[in-house]
């Protein structure tokens, strides 16, 4: 069951539009590589593109040196 207060990654454009992933771990790697926790089969995504990390203050999104950069909410 999905709770309203659970953090979620939502894709708004592209092939995966509408896809959602619940962020339910302390650390999640997102990218094109099959070893990622969230796999984005988009050529603009690096193999390991970003990391979302949870700590006692909230969540931190860190670009992992991606070629195309990272944009939040736009």
N, C-alpha and C positions, 0 to 999 in steps of 0.2 A: 504494500500500500504506500502511495506517495503522500507524504505530509506537505502541507502548504508551506512550512518554514524550511524545507530542505533546499539547500543550494542546488542549482541546476544549470547546466550548459545547454543553450538552445541555439540551433542554427537557423538563421533568418534568410539566407540566400544560398544559391548554388544547388548542387545535386542532392544534398542532404537537408534541404529546407524542411523545417518542421521536426527534425530529429532532436531528441532530448536525451541528456545523460544526467543522472543524479550524481552529485559529487559527495560520496559517502565515505571517503577515506581521508587520512591526513595529508596524503600527497598523491596527485594524479598527473601523469604525463600525457600530453595530447600531441599527436602528430600523425604523419603518414606511415610510419613504421609499424609493422605487425606486432612489435614488442611493446607498443604504447597501451596505456589503459583505455584511452579513447582514440580510435583510429579514424582519421579524416582522409579518405582517399581522394584528396584534391591536390593537383600538382603544385599549387601555391603554398601548400603546407610542407614544412621541412620534416625530415624523418622523426626528429624529436623537436617539436616546435615550441611548446610552452609547458610550464609546470604550474599547477595550482597547489598551494601548500596552506594548510590550516594550522593556526597557532591560537594561543589564548586571546588574541586581539581580533581575530577574524581570518580572512583569506588573503593570500598574496599571489598574484599572477606574475610569473617571471618568464620572459622570453629567453629561450635557451640558445641564442645566437642564430635565430632563423634568418634566412636570406631576405624574406619579404616583410619582416616585422610583424608586430601584433597590434591589433586595434580592438578596443573594447567599446561596445555599444555604438558601433559605427565604423 
